[in-house]
Amino acid sequence: MPEEVIIALDAMGGDHGPKVVIPGAEIALQRHPGARFRLYGDAAAIDAVLASHPRVAAVSQVIHSDVVVRMDDKPSQALRRGRWRSSMWLALDAVKNGEAHVAVSAGNTGALMAMARFNLRTLANIDRPAIAAIWPTLRGESIVLDVGATIGADARQLVDFAVMGEAMARALFGLERPTVGLLNIGVEEVKGLEDVRTAHQLLRDSNLPIDYQGFVEGDDLGRGSVDVVVTEGFAGNIALKTAEGTAQQIGQYLKDAMNRTALARLGYLLASGAFKALKEKMDPRRSNGGVFLGLNGIVIKSHGGADAEGFASAVGLGYEMVRNGLLEKIVADLGDYHKERRSMVSPQANSVAS
């Protein structure tokens, strides 16, 4: 693994551009001194912020781009307007050309996915990529995918997601055999969509070194019943947004309750340490950053409205994925899976041919 990780940053992406990207890079640099940055975007705007962050400036290269992908651009518009010249495209191109190990952007998710697929292409035998999110649980953290790269997935694609998610869990959490579950409306084998039931059978009957636990339900997400939860993008994105909204709702409930009476405020002061720990646990900035899996390169999507702390988490995630060989693990695991699939198909094909 490289001692220095070169990170391509779309400095113009997100709601705040360089004003968040560069301070976020400084926080990430404090945590990961081996990080080096290539900053893509309006050079004048970037340099103005870099002047206040000399540590980042010392380990960064600025590459000018006068085209910005807007947050409301449709993916097709972004490809037409932004190909070859936008800050987003150039950051992805740096990964493709070997000038950077990973690209990080807080820009338009649809545009980033479209450009990433067009520029980096998908890995062999992968029909569609997935976005994997870090999910805080009662046990620690889990990985959930897909949380919105595409809508729908057939059985084979769900198995691909399981293989990629398991590889990411090994890279991120250092687990030898992460547990994997398929999100469903019940744990009984007769329940759920046909593609989900078929994927369940494929995973259950395979010889892959995956610790497959079967079906999991929505309440298992927060419990952390498994290390990797697999679903298709429509359900995954709804689950993600629901969890984010619930966390905000609970936070507001607590805030309102603590301010209701003088006695409640006194109780808050006495229990301030516990409430601080709870706030840190529920802080969405700690788990900011979705990993695009299934591409010939590592791409991290930060939340568009993230502050510097949140963006630093996305940069740190990209750094760890490179340092722990995410792409190599995924390629090896997918190779094993598709080799097994071919061996299972070949005898049947041979009998038909005879």
C-alpha positions as CSV (number, residue, x, y, z in Angstrom):
1,M,0.0,0.0,0.0
2,P,1.3,3.5,-0.8
3,E,2.8,5.5,2.1
4,E,1.4,8.7,0.6
5,V,-2.2,8.6,-0.6
6,I,-3.0,11.1,-3.3
7,I,-6.6,12.4,-3.0
8,A,-8.3,14.2,-5.9
9,L,-10.8,16.7,-4.5
10,D,-13.6,18.3,-6.4
11,A,-13.0,21.7,-4.7
12,M,-16.1,23.2,-6.3
13,G,-18.6,20.4,-5.3
14,G,-21.3,20.7,-2.7
15,D,-23.1,23.7,-1.3
16,H,-20.0,25.5,-0.1
17,G,-17.1,24.7,-2.4
18,P,-13.6,25.5,-1.3
19,K,-14.8,27.1,1.9
20,V,-15.6,23.6,3.2
21,V,-13.4,21.4,1.1
22,I,-10.1,23.0,2.1
23,P,-10.8,23.2,5.9
24,G,-12.1,19.6,5.6
25,A,-8.8,18.6,3.9
26,E,-6.9,20.2,6.8
27,I,-8.8,18.2,9.4
28,A,-8.2,15.1,7.4
29,L,-4.5,15.9,7.1
30,Q,-4.2,16.1,10.9
31,R,-5.7,12.6,11.2
32,H,-3.9,11.2,8.2
33,P,-0.5,12.9,7.7
34,G,0.2,10.7,4.6
35,A,-2.5,12.4,2.6
36,R,-1.7,14.5,-0.4
37,F,-4.2,16.6,-2.4
38,R,-4.9,17.5,-6.0
39,L,-7.5,20.4,-5.9
40,Y,-9.7,20.8,-9.0
41,G,-11.7,24.0,-9.6
42,D,-11.5,27.8,-9.9
43,A,-7.8,28.4,-9.0
44,A,-8.4,32.0,-7.8
45,A,-11.2,30.8,-5.4
46,I,-9.1,27.8,-4.2
47,D,-5.9,29.9,-3.6
48,A,-7.9,32.5,-1.6
49,V,-8.9,29.8,0.9
50,L,-5.5,28.0,0.8
51,A,-3.9,31.2,2.0
52,S,-5.4,30.6,5.4
53,H,-4.5,26.9,5.4
54,P,-0.7,26.7,4.8
55,R,-0.4,23.0,5.9
56,V,-2.9,22.0,3.1
57,A,-1.2,24.3,0.6
58,A,2.2,22.6,1.3
59,V,0.9,19.2,0.3
60,S,-1.5,20.2,-2.5
61,Q,-1.5,20.9,-6.2
62,V,-4.1,23.2,-7.7
63,I,-5.5,22.4,-11.2
64,H,-7.7,25.1,-12.7
65,S,-11.1,24.4,-14.1
66,D,-13.7,27.0,-15.1
67,V,-16.6,24.6,-15.3
68,V,-18.7,23.5,-12.3
69,V,-21.4,20.9,-12.2
70,R,-24.4,22.4,-10.6
71,M,-26.3,20.6,-7.8
72,D,-29.5,20.7,-9.9
73,D,-27.9,19.5,-13.1
74,K,-29.4,16.3,-14.6
75,P,-26.7,13.6,-15.1
76,S,-27.1,13.9,-18.9
77,Q,-26.6,17.7,-18.7
78,A,-23.6,17.3,-16.5
79,L,-22.0,14.8,-19.0
80,R,-22.6,17.1,-21.9
81,R,-21.4,20.3,-20.1
82,G,-18.9,18.9,-17.8
83,R,-17.0,16.2,-19.6
84,W,-13.3,16.8,-19.9
85,R,-13.4,20.3,-18.3
86,S,-15.4,20.3,-15.0
87,S,-13.8,20.0,-11.6
88,M,-15.8,16.8,-11.0
89,W,-14.7,15.2,-14.2
90,L,-11.0,16.1,-13.8
91,A,-10.9,14.7,-10.3
92,L,-12.3,11.4,-11.6
93,D,-9.9,11.5,-14.6
94,A,-7.0,11.8,-12.1
95,V,-7.9,8.4,-10.7
96,K,-8.3,6.9,-14.1
97,N,-4.9,8.2,-15.2
98,G,-3.1,7.1,-12.0
99,E,-2.5,10.7,-10.8
100,A,-4.6,10.1,-7.7
101,H,-5.6,7.0,-5.7
102,V,-9.1,8.2,-4.9
103,A,-11.5,11.0,-5.8
104,V,-13.8,12.8,-3.3
105,S,-16.7,15.1,-4.2
106,A,-19.6,16.7,-2.4
107,G,-21.2,17.5,-5.7
108,N,-24.4,16.3,-7.5
109,T,-24.8,12.6,-6.8
110,G,-26.4,11.6,-10.1
111,A,-23.8,13.5,-12.1
112,L,-20.9,12.0,-10.1
113,M,-22.2,8.5,-10.7
114,A,-22.8,9.1,-14.4
115,M,-19.4,10.6,-14.9
116,A,-17.7,7.9,-12.8
117,R,-19.3,5.1,-14.8
118,F,-18.5,6.8,-18.1
119,N,-14.9,7.7,-17.2
120,L,-13.7,4.8,-14.9
121,R,-16.1,2.1,-16.2
122,T,-17.3,-0.8,-14.1
123,L,-15.3,-3.8,-13.1
124,A,-15.5,-7.0,-15.2
125,N,-18.8,-8.8,-14.9
126,I,-20.4,-5.9,-12.9
127,D,-23.6,-4.6,-14.5
128,R,-24.0,-1.6,-12.1
129,P,-22.1,0.0,-9.3
130,A,-23.5,0.5,-5.8
131,I,-23.2,3.2,-3.2
132,A,-22.2,1.8,0.2
133,A,-22.8,3.8,3.4
134,I,-21.4,3.5,6.9
135,W,-24.3,2.9,9.3
136,P,-24.0,3.6,13.0
137,T,-25.4,0.7,15.1
138,L,-25.7,-0.4,18.7
139,R,-22.7,-2.7,18.1
140,G,-20.6,-0.1,16.3
141,E,-20.8,0.4,12.6
142,S,-22.2,-1.6,9.6
143,I,-22.1,-1.2,5.8
144,V,-25.4,-0.8,3.9
145,L,-25.5,-1.0,0.1
146,D,-27.0,0.1,-2.3
147,V,-28.3,3.3,-0.9
148,G,-29.2,5.0,-4.1
149,A,-26.9,4.4,-7.1
150,T,-29.7,2.9,-9.1
151,I,-33.2,1.7,-8.6
152,G,-33.9,-2.0,-8.6
153,A,-31.4,-4.9,-8.8
154,D,-31.8,-8.5,-10.0
155,A,-30.6,-11.5,-8.0
156,R,-27.1,-11.7,-9.6
157,Q,-26.6,-8.0,-8.9
158,L,-27.6,-8.4,-5.3
159,V,-25.0,-11.1,-4.9
160,D,-22.4,-8.8,-6.5
161,F,-23.3,-6.2,-3.9
162,A,-22.9,-8.7,-1.2
163,V,-19.4,-9.7,-2.4
164,M,-18.3,-6.0,-2.8
165,G,-19.8,-5.0,0.6
166,E,-18.0,-7.9,2.3
167,A,-14.7,-6.8,0.8
168,M,-15.3,-3.3,2.0
169,A,-16.1,-4.5,5.5
170,R,-12.8,-6.4,5.6
171,A,-10.9,-3.3,4.3
172,L,-12.6,-0.8,6.7
173,F,-13.3,-2.8,9.8
174,G,-10.4,-5.3,9.6
175,L,-12.7,-8.3,9.9
176,E,-11.6,-11.6,8.6
177,R,-15.1,-12.9,7.8
178,P,-17.8,-10.1,8.0
179,T,-21.4,-11.2,8.4
180,V,-23.7,-10.4,5.5
181,G,-27.5,-10.2,5.4
182,L,-30.2,-9.5,2.7
183,L,-32.7,-6.8,3.7
184,N,-36.2,-8.2,3.4
185,I,-39.7,-7.8,4.8
186,G,-39.3,-10.9,6.9
187,V,-36.9,-13.6,7.7
188,E,-39.1,-16.4,6.3
189,E,-37.8,-17.8,3.0
190,V,-41.3,-17.4,1.3
191,K,-41.4,-13.7,1.9
192,G,-40.1,-10.9,-0.3
193,L,-39.5,-10.2,-4.0
194,E,-38.5,-13.0,-6.2
195,D,-35.1,-11.5,-7.0
196,V,-34.4,-11.2,-3.3
197,R,-35.4,-14.8,-2.6
198,T,-33.2,-16.0,-5.5
199,A,-30.2,-14.0,-4.3
200,H,-30.8,-15.6,-0.9
201,Q,-30.6,-19.0,-2.4
202,L,-27.4,-18.1,-4.4
203,L,-25.6,-16.8,-1.4
204,R,-26.8,-19.7,0.8
205,D,-25.6,-22.3,-1.7
206,S,-22.4,-20.7,-2.8
207,N,-18.9,-21.8,-1.7
208,L,-17.8,-18.2,-1.3
209,P,-15.9,-17.3,1.9
210,I,-18.8,-15.1,3.0
211,D,-20.5,-15.5,6.4
212,Y,-24.0,-15.2,5.0
213,Q,-26.7,-14.9,7.8
214,G,-29.8,-14.9,5.6
215,F,-32.6,-12.3,5.6
216,V,-32.6,-9.3,8.0
217,E,-35.3,-6.8,8.6
218,G,-35.4,-3.0,8.9
219,D,-35.0,-3.0,12.7
220,D,-31.8,-5.1,12.3
221,L,-30.1,-2.0,10.7
222,G,-29.9,-0.1,13.9
223,R,-29.1,-3.2,16.0
224,G,-26.1,-4.1,13.8
225,S,-27.2,-7.7,13.5
226,V,-24.8,-8.1,10.6
227,D,-21.7,-6.3,9.3
228,V,-23.1,-5.8,5.8
229,V,-26.7,-5.3,4.8
230,V,-27.5,-5.7,1.1
231,T,-30.5,-4.2,-0.6
232,E,-31.4,-2.4,-3.9
233,G,-31.0,1.3,-4.3
234,F,-34.7,2.4,-3.9
235,A,-35.2,0.7,-0.6
236,G,-31.7,1.5,0.6
237,N,-32.1,5.2,-0.1
238,I,-35.4,5.4,1.7
239,A,-33.9,3.6,4.7
240,L,-31.0,6.0,4.8
241,K,-33.1,9.1,4.6
242,T,-35.5,7.7,7.2
243,A,-32.6,7.0,9.6
244,E,-31.2,10.5,9.1
245,G,-34.6,12.1,9.7
246,T,-35.3,9.9,12.8
247,A,-31.9,11.0,14.3
248,Q,-32.8,14.7,13.8
249,Q,-36.3,14.1,15.2
250,I,-34.9,12.4,18.4
251,G,-32.4,15.2,18.8
252,Q,-35.1,17.8,18.6
253,Y,-37.3,15.9,21.1
254,L,-34.4,15.8,23.6
255,K,-33.6,19.5,23.1
256,D,-37.3,20.5,23.6
257,A,-37.6,18.2,26.7
258,M,-34.5,19.6,28.3
259,N,-35.6,23.2,27.9
260,R,-39.2,22.7,29.1
261,T,-38.7,23.4,32.8
262,A,-35.9,24.6,35.2
263,L,-35.8,21.1,36.7
264,A,-35.3,19.6,33.3
265,R,-32.4,22.0,32.6
266,L,-30.9,21.1,35.9
267,G,-31.2,17.4,35.0
268,Y,-29.5,18.1,31.7
269,L,-26.6,19.8,33.4
270,L,-26.2,16.8,35.8
271,A,-26.3,14.4,32.8
272,S,-24.3,16.6,30.4
273,G,-21.6,13.9,29.9
274,A,-24.1,11.3,28.9
275,F,-25.9,13.7,26.5
276,K,-22.5,14.7,25.0
277,A,-21.7,11.0,24.3
278,L,-25.2,10.5,22.8
279,K,-24.8,13.6,20.5
280,E,-21.4,12.3,19.3
281,K,-22.9,8.9,18.6
282,M,-25.7,10.4,16.6
283,D,-23.6,13.0,14.8
284,P,-24.1,12.2,11.0
285,R,-20.8,13.9,10.2
286,R,-18.9,10.9,11.7
287,S,-20.3,8.6,9.1
288,N,-20.4,11.0,6.1
289,G,-19.2,9.6,2.9
290,G,-20.7,7.0,0.5
291,V,-18.3,4.7,-1.4
292,F,-19.0,4.0,-5.1
293,L,-18.3,0.2,-5.4
294,G,-18.0,-1.7,-8.7
295,L,-15.8,0.8,-10.5
296,N,-12.3,0.7,-11.8
297,G,-11.3,3.2,-9.1
298,I,-12.3,4.5,-5.7
299,V,-14.8,7.3,-5.5
300,I,-16.2,8.8,-2.4
301,K,-19.4,10.9,-2.3
302,S,-19.7,13.4,0.5
303,H,-23.1,14.9,1.5
304,G,-23.6,18.2,-0.4
305,G,-24.4,20.1,2.7
306,A,-21.5,18.7,4.9
307,D,-19.4,21.1,6.9
308,A,-15.6,20.8,7.2
309,E,-15.9,18.1,9.9
310,G,-18.2,16.0,7.7
311,F,-16.1,16.5,4.6
312,A,-13.0,15.4,6.5
313,S,-14.8,12.2,7.4
314,A,-15.4,11.5,3.7
315,V,-11.7,12.3,2.9
316,G,-10.6,10.0,5.7
317,L,-12.8,7.2,4.4
318,G,-11.2,7.5,1.0
319,Y,-7.8,7.4,2.6
320,E,-8.6,4.3,4.6
321,M,-10.0,2.5,1.5
322,V,-6.8,3.1,-0.4
323,R,-4.5,2.2,2.5
324,N,-6.4,-1.1,3.2
325,G,-6.6,-2.2,-0.5
326,L,-10.3,-2.0,-1.1
327,L,-10.1,-2.2,-4.9
328,E,-7.7,-5.2,-4.8
329,K,-10.0,-7.0,-2.3
330,I,-13.1,-6.4,-4.4
331,V,-11.4,-7.6,-7.7
332,A,-10.1,-10.8,-6.0
333,D,-13.5,-11.6,-4.4
334,L,-15.4,-10.9,-7.6
335,G,-13.0,-13.1,-9.5
336,D,-13.6,-16.0,-7.1
337,Y,-17.4,-15.5,-7.3
338,H,-17.6,-15.4,-11.1
339,K,-15.2,-18.3,-11.4
340,E,-17.6,-20.3,-9.2
341,R,-20.6,-19.2,-11.3
342,R,-18.8,-20.4,-14.5
343,S,-18.1,-23.8,-12.9
344,M,-21.7,-24.1,-11.9
345,V,-23.0,-23.3,-15.4
346,S,-20.4,-25.3,-17.4
347,P,-21.7,-28.8,-16.5
348,Q,-25.2,-27.8,-17.5
349,A,-24.1,-26.2,-20.7
350,N,-22.0,-29.3,-21.5
351,S,-24.9,-31.7,-21.0
352,V,-27.1,-29.6,-23.3
353,A,-24.4,-29.5,-25.9
354,S,-24.1,-33.3,-25.8
